[in-house]
Amino acid sequence: MKRRTALTAAVAAPALAVLGSGTAASAQTAFARGADISSLAKSEALGGSYMWPDGWKEDAIWILQKSGVNWIRLKVWVNPADGYNNKARVVALAKRARAAGLNVLVDFHYSDSWADPGQQTKPAAWRNYTFAQLRTAVYDHTADVLGALAAAGATPQMVQVGNELNGGMLWPEGRYDQLDQLAQLLVSGANAVYAKAPGAKVMLHLAEGGNNSLFRWFFDAMQSRGVRWDAIGASYYPYWHGSLSGLQSNLNDVASRYAKPVYVVETAYPFTAADADGFANIVSSSTPVSGYPASTTGQSNMLKAIANVVKAVPNGRGAGVFWWEATWTAVKGNGWDPADPSSGNGWENQALFDYAWKATPALKTLGTL
């Protein structure tokens, strides 16, 4: 998704309230009702608070779990400026998620900051590597993080090798116009997953969930070059990525064409058009998509509509929906730029907690998909 580029330029029954250690594995076969909470640790450290609609405060992970969320997604950066979303922080959050009985999806960006269709910047420490060294670095970094998760008893159930790979990764060597090299990098990452988390699925992830020609181009190219993967992830933000019918057509096609489960692994929608932190919201329209106002009702209804698309994918291959940055509320210092503590958020109106720190109705919707 191009949210950072824009900034720089301008699952089926509800989960039990408490899951035992034996239920997380069986939950993998259920519809994934997921939430990306990559910003949570920094939010908590800076005073962020999370509540039920009645004002009762609780650990955000347990609010999510008790609401019916059964998967957590966490991004990994290599050496981020603020020290968050690195190996140590991801291990700590994954341990908490697993203790709550939740499945974990780890999302490797292979960057020190945001990786998306508009930017895939190599980590500073890898800047002068040869291509052979980059292949090794991808394997070693992936294996290192997964090894630490395993040692902590928090081995993930699914792993993304790269984030929103429309333009490739680790530019320029792994850019979209260097498909042979991109494939080799993805093979390195996937090999590390299969070696260090052998029970985990490997996911490959693209933005623009309604763009079938893009998905066919990418996955055909990777398949012909020997890349292994087990699941397909799509970002689908309805105000950017086309109609719900386009999403349906694409998911139906790629699920059949590649015989893999498909996930909308990133989506979101605003519960208000108002701003909370003085930093302009990325989506500020009062009605970002016709028929779906920026309101708590609009947020819930859009989520239901997206989930219905995924569930309608034939042969049970529509596997789940993940809400992107469900806990990224307006906390001073927890802005979009890890190198700038004064940066704002721009996403707080699309979290699943409102400006009074209370869970929005869409969280209940997510937990009962």
C-alpha positions as CSV (number, residue, x, y, z in Angstrom):
1,M,0.0,0.0,0.0
2,K,1.2,3.5,-0.7
3,R,0.3,5.2,2.5
4,R,4.0,6.0,3.4
5,T,4.8,7.1,-0.1
6,A,1.9,9.5,0.1
7,L,3.1,10.9,3.4
8,T,6.6,11.5,2.2
9,A,5.3,13.0,-1.1
10,A,2.6,15.4,-0.1
11,V,-13.0,-15.8,11.7
12,A,-16.2,-18.8,11.7
13,A,-17.5,-18.9,15.2
14,P,-16.2,-16.5,17.8
15,A,-13.1,-17.6,19.7
16,L,-13.4,-18.7,23.3
17,A,-12.7,-16.0,25.9
18,V,-9.6,-18.0,26.9
19,L,-8.0,-20.4,24.6
20,G,-6.0,-23.3,25.9
21,S,-2.6,-24.3,24.4
22,G,-4.2,-27.0,22.4
23,T,-6.7,-24.8,20.6
24,A,-4.4,-22.4,18.7
25,A,-3.3,-25.2,16.3
26,S,-6.9,-26.1,15.5
27,A,-7.7,-22.4,15.0
28,Q,-5.4,-22.4,12.0
29,T,-8.0,-24.2,10.0
30,A,-10.7,-21.7,10.9
31,F,-11.3,-18.4,9.1
32,A,-8.6,-16.0,10.1
33,R,-10.0,-13.1,12.0
34,G,-6.7,-11.2,12.2
35,A,-5.3,-7.9,13.5
36,D,-1.9,-6.3,12.7
37,I,-0.7,-4.8,16.0
38,S,2.8,-3.8,15.0
39,S,2.5,-0.4,16.7
40,L,1.2,-1.7,20.0
41,A,4.5,-2.0,22.0
42,K,5.5,1.6,21.2
43,S,2.0,2.8,22.0
44,E,2.0,1.2,25.4
45,A,5.4,2.5,26.2
46,L,4.3,6.0,25.5
47,G,1.1,5.9,27.5
48,G,-1.4,4.3,25.1
49,S,-4.5,2.8,26.8
50,Y,-7.1,0.3,25.5
51,M,-10.6,-0.2,26.8
52,W,-13.8,-2.1,26.2
53,P,-16.8,0.0,25.0
54,D,-17.9,0.4,28.6
55,G,-14.6,2.0,29.6
56,W,-13.1,-1.1,31.3
57,K,-9.3,-1.0,30.7
58,E,-7.5,-4.2,29.7
59,D,-4.4,-5.4,27.8
60,A,-5.2,-4.8,24.1
61,I,-4.2,-8.3,23.1
62,W,-6.7,-9.7,25.5
63,I,-9.4,-7.3,24.3
64,L,-8.7,-8.6,20.8
65,Q,-8.7,-12.2,21.8
66,K,-11.8,-12.0,23.9
67,S,-13.6,-10.2,21.1
68,G,-12.9,-13.2,18.8
69,V,-9.7,-12.3,17.0
70,N,-7.6,-15.4,16.4
71,W,-4.6,-14.2,14.5
72,I,-2.0,-11.4,15.2
73,R,0.3,-10.0,12.5
74,L,3.6,-8.4,13.4
75,K,6.0,-6.7,11.0
76,V,9.8,-7.0,11.3
77,W,12.4,-4.3,10.4
78,V,16.1,-5.0,10.5
79,N,17.5,-2.1,12.4
80,P,14.8,0.6,12.9
81,A,15.8,4.0,14.2
82,D,13.4,3.9,17.2
83,G,14.2,0.3,18.2
84,Y,10.7,-1.0,17.7
85,N,9.5,-3.7,15.2
86,N,12.9,-5.3,15.5
87,K,13.7,-8.9,16.5
88,A,13.5,-8.3,20.3
89,R,10.2,-6.4,20.2
90,V,8.6,-8.8,17.8
91,V,9.5,-11.8,20.0
92,A,8.1,-10.0,23.0
93,L,4.8,-9.3,21.3
94,A,4.6,-12.7,19.8
95,K,5.0,-14.3,23.2
96,R,2.1,-12.3,24.5
97,A,0.0,-13.3,21.6
98,R,0.8,-17.0,21.9
99,A,0.1,-16.8,25.6
100,A,-3.4,-15.6,24.7
101,G,-3.9,-18.6,22.4
102,L,-3.5,-16.5,19.2
103,N,-1.9,-17.6,16.0
104,V,1.0,-15.3,14.8
105,L,1.8,-14.1,11.3
106,V,5.3,-12.5,11.0
107,D,5.8,-10.0,8.2
108,F,9.4,-9.5,7.1
109,H,10.0,-6.1,5.3
110,Y,13.7,-6.6,4.8
111,S,14.2,-2.9,5.5
112,D,14.9,-0.6,8.4
113,S,11.6,1.2,7.8
114,W,8.5,0.8,5.6
115,A,8.5,-1.4,2.6
116,D,5.6,-1.1,0.2
117,P,5.0,-0.6,-3.6
118,G,6.6,2.8,-3.5
119,Q,9.7,2.0,-1.5
120,Q,11.8,-1.1,-0.9
121,T,14.9,0.4,0.7
122,K,17.7,-2.0,1.7
123,P,18.7,-2.0,5.4
124,A,21.7,0.4,5.9
125,A,23.9,-2.5,7.0
126,W,23.2,-4.3,3.7
127,R,23.7,-1.2,1.5
128,N,27.0,-2.2,-0.1
129,Y,26.4,-6.0,-0.3
130,T,26.9,-7.9,-3.5
131,F,23.8,-9.8,-4.7
132,A,25.2,-13.0,-3.3
133,Q,25.6,-11.3,0.1
134,L,22.0,-10.0,-0.1
135,R,20.7,-13.6,-0.7
136,T,22.6,-14.8,2.3
137,A,21.5,-11.8,4.4
138,V,17.8,-12.5,3.6
139,Y,18.3,-16.1,4.7
140,D,20.3,-15.2,7.8
141,H,17.9,-12.4,9.0
142,T,14.8,-14.6,8.5
143,A,16.4,-17.5,10.2
144,D,17.7,-15.4,13.1
145,V,14.3,-13.9,13.9
146,L,12.5,-17.2,13.5
147,G,15.1,-18.9,15.7
148,A,14.6,-16.3,18.4
149,L,10.8,-16.8,18.2
150,A,11.2,-20.6,18.5
151,A,13.5,-20.3,21.5
152,A,10.9,-18.1,23.2
153,G,8.1,-20.6,22.5
154,A,6.5,-18.3,20.0
155,T,7.1,-20.0,16.6
156,P,4.7,-18.3,14.1
157,Q,2.1,-20.2,12.2
158,M,2.6,-18.1,9.0
159,V,5.5,-16.0,7.7
160,Q,5.4,-13.3,5.0
161,V,8.6,-13.2,2.9
162,G,8.5,-9.6,1.9
163,N,5.8,-6.9,2.2
164,E,3.6,-5.6,-0.7
165,L,6.0,-7.0,-3.3
166,N,4.4,-5.2,-6.3
167,G,7.7,-3.5,-7.1
168,G,9.9,-6.3,-5.8
169,M,12.2,-5.9,-2.7
170,L,15.7,-4.8,-1.8
171,W,16.0,-2.2,-4.6
172,P,17.6,-2.1,-7.0
173,E,18.8,-5.7,-7.1
174,G,15.4,-7.3,-6.3
175,R,13.3,-4.7,-8.2
176,Y,10.3,-5.7,-10.4
177,D,12.5,-5.5,-13.5
178,Q,15.0,-8.0,-12.0
179,L,12.7,-11.0,-11.7
180,D,15.4,-13.7,-11.7
181,Q,17.1,-12.0,-8.8
182,L,13.8,-11.2,-7.0
183,A,12.9,-14.9,-7.2
184,Q,16.3,-15.9,-5.7
185,L,15.8,-13.5,-2.8
186,L,12.3,-15.0,-2.1
187,V,13.7,-18.5,-2.3
188,S,16.3,-17.6,0.3
189,G,13.6,-16.2,2.6
190,A,11.3,-19.2,2.1
191,N,14.1,-21.7,2.7
192,A,14.8,-20.0,6.0
193,V,11.1,-20.4,7.0
194,Y,11.0,-24.0,6.1
195,A,14.2,-24.7,8.0
196,K,13.4,-22.7,11.2
197,A,9.6,-22.9,11.4
198,P,8.8,-26.0,9.4
199,G,5.2,-26.0,10.4
200,A,4.6,-22.5,9.2
201,K,3.0,-21.4,5.9
202,V,5.0,-19.1,3.6
203,M,2.9,-16.2,2.3
204,L,3.7,-13.9,-0.6
205,H,1.9,-10.6,-0.4
206,L,0.9,-7.9,-3.0
207,A,-1.0,-4.7,-2.7
208,E,-3.9,-3.7,-5.0
209,G,-6.1,-6.6,-4.2
210,G,-8.4,-5.9,-7.1
211,N,-5.7,-5.9,-9.8
212,N,-5.8,-9.4,-11.4
213,S,-3.3,-8.6,-14.1
214,L,-0.7,-7.7,-11.4
215,F,-1.3,-10.8,-9.4
216,R,-1.1,-13.1,-12.4
217,W,2.1,-11.4,-13.6
218,F,3.8,-11.7,-10.3
219,F,2.8,-15.2,-9.3
220,D,3.3,-16.6,-12.8
221,A,6.8,-15.1,-12.8
222,M,7.6,-16.5,-9.3
223,Q,6.1,-19.9,-10.1
224,S,8.1,-20.3,-13.3
225,R,11.3,-19.4,-11.4
226,G,10.9,-22.1,-8.7
227,V,9.7,-20.0,-5.8
228,R,7.7,-21.9,-3.2
229,W,4.8,-20.4,-1.3
230,D,1.8,-21.7,0.6
231,A,-0.6,-18.8,0.8
232,I,-1.4,-15.6,-1.1
233,G,-1.8,-12.3,0.7
234,A,-3.5,-9.2,-0.7
235,S,-3.8,-5.7,0.6
236,Y,-7.2,-4.3,-0.1
237,Y,-8.0,-0.8,0.9
238,P,-11.4,-0.1,-0.7
239,Y,-10.7,3.7,-1.2
240,W,-7.6,2.8,-3.2
241,H,-7.7,-0.7,-4.6
242,G,-10.9,-0.8,-6.7
243,S,-14.3,-2.3,-6.3
244,L,-15.4,-5.2,-4.1
245,S,-16.4,-7.0,-7.3
246,G,-12.8,-6.6,-8.6
247,L,-11.5,-8.0,-5.4
248,Q,-13.8,-11.0,-5.7
249,S,-12.8,-11.7,-9.3
250,N,-9.1,-11.5,-8.4
251,L,-9.3,-13.7,-5.3
252,N,-11.4,-16.2,-7.1
253,D,-8.9,-16.4,-10.0
254,V,-5.7,-16.6,-8.1
255,A,-7.0,-19.1,-5.6
256,S,-7.9,-21.4,-8.5
257,R,-4.9,-20.7,-10.7
258,Y,-2.3,-21.4,-8.0
259,A,-4.4,-23.7,-5.8
260,K,-3.5,-21.8,-2.6
261,P,-5.5,-20.2,0.2
262,V,-6.0,-16.4,-0.2
263,Y,-6.1,-13.8,2.6
264,V,-6.9,-10.1,2.6
265,V,-3.9,-9.6,4.9
266,E,-4.3,-5.9,5.1
267,T,-7.5,-3.8,5.1
268,A,-8.9,-0.9,7.1
269,Y,-11.6,1.8,7.0
270,P,-12.2,5.0,9.0
271,F,-14.7,5.2,11.9
272,T,-14.6,9.0,11.6
273,A,-13.3,11.7,9.3
274,A,-12.0,13.8,12.2
275,D,-8.4,14.1,13.2
276,A,-7.0,13.4,16.7
277,D,-3.3,14.4,16.6
278,G,-3.0,17.4,14.4
279,F,-1.4,15.4,11.7
280,A,-3.6,15.1,8.6
281,N,-5.3,11.7,8.2
282,I,-4.3,9.7,5.2
283,V,-8.1,9.1,4.5
284,S,-10.1,12.1,5.5
285,S,-13.2,12.0,3.3
286,S,-16.6,11.8,5.1
287,T,-17.5,9.0,2.6
288,P,-14.4,7.4,1.3
289,V,-16.5,4.8,-0.7
290,S,-20.0,5.4,-1.8
291,G,-22.5,3.8,0.6
292,Y,-19.9,3.5,3.4
293,P,-19.6,6.7,5.5
294,A,-16.6,7.3,7.7
295,S,-18.5,6.2,10.8
296,T,-18.5,3.3,13.2
297,T,-21.4,1.8,11.2
298,G,-19.5,2.4,7.9
299,Q,-16.4,0.8,9.3
300,S,-18.3,-2.3,10.4
301,N,-20.3,-2.6,7.2
302,M,-17.2,-2.3,5.0
303,L,-15.4,-5.0,7.0
304,K,-18.5,-7.3,6.6
305,A,-18.5,-6.6,2.9
306,I,-14.8,-7.5,2.5
307,A,-15.1,-10.6,4.6
308,N,-18.1,-11.7,2.5
309,V,-15.9,-11.5,-0.6
310,V,-13.2,-13.6,1.0
311,K,-15.7,-16.2,2.2
312,A,-17.2,-16.5,-1.2
313,V,-13.9,-17.7,-2.8
314,P,-14.7,-21.2,-4.1
315,N,-13.5,-24.4,-2.6
316,G,-13.0,-22.9,0.8
317,R,-9.8,-21.1,-0.3
318,G,-10.9,-17.7,1.1
319,A,-9.0,-18.1,4.3
320,G,-9.2,-14.8,6.3
321,V,-9.1,-11.1,6.8
322,F,-6.6,-9.0,8.8
323,W,-7.2,-5.5,10.0
324,W,-4.2,-3.3,9.5
325,E,-2.8,-1.6,12.6
326,A,-5.8,-2.1,14.8
327,T,-4.1,-0.5,17.8
328,W,-2.4,2.5,16.1
329,T,-4.2,5.2,18.1
330,A,-3.1,8.8,18.5
331,V,-0.3,8.5,21.0
332,K,2.2,11.3,21.0
333,G,5.6,10.0,19.8
334,N,4.1,7.0,18.0
335,G,4.0,8.5,14.6
336,W,4.7,7.1,11.1
337,D,8.4,7.9,10.9
338,P,10.6,5.8,13.2
339,A,13.4,8.4,12.9
340,D,11.2,11.4,13.9
341,P,9.5,11.3,17.3
342,S,7.5,14.4,16.4
343,S,5.9,12.8,13.4
344,G,2.1,12.2,13.6
345,N,0.1,9.1,12.9
346,G,-2.3,9.7,10.0
347,W,-4.0,6.4,10.7
348,E,-5.7,6.8,14.0
349,N,-9.2,7.2,12.5
350,Q,-8.9,3.7,11.0
351,A,-7.9,1.9,14.2
352,L,-10.3,-0.4,16.0
353,F,-10.1,1.8,19.1
354,D,-11.6,5.3,19.0
355,Y,-10.4,8.7,20.3
356,A,-11.6,7.8,23.8
357,W,-9.4,4.6,23.7
358,K,-12.6,2.4,23.5
359,A,-13.0,-0.5,21.1
360,T,-15.1,0.4,18.1
361,P,-18.0,-1.8,17.0
362,A,-15.9,-3.1,14.1
363,L,-13.8,-5.0,16.5
364,K,-16.8,-7.1,17.5
365,T,-17.6,-7.5,13.8
366,L,-14.1,-8.7,13.1
367,G,-14.3,-11.2,16.0
368,T,-17.5,-12.7,14.8
369,L,-16.8,-13.0,11.1
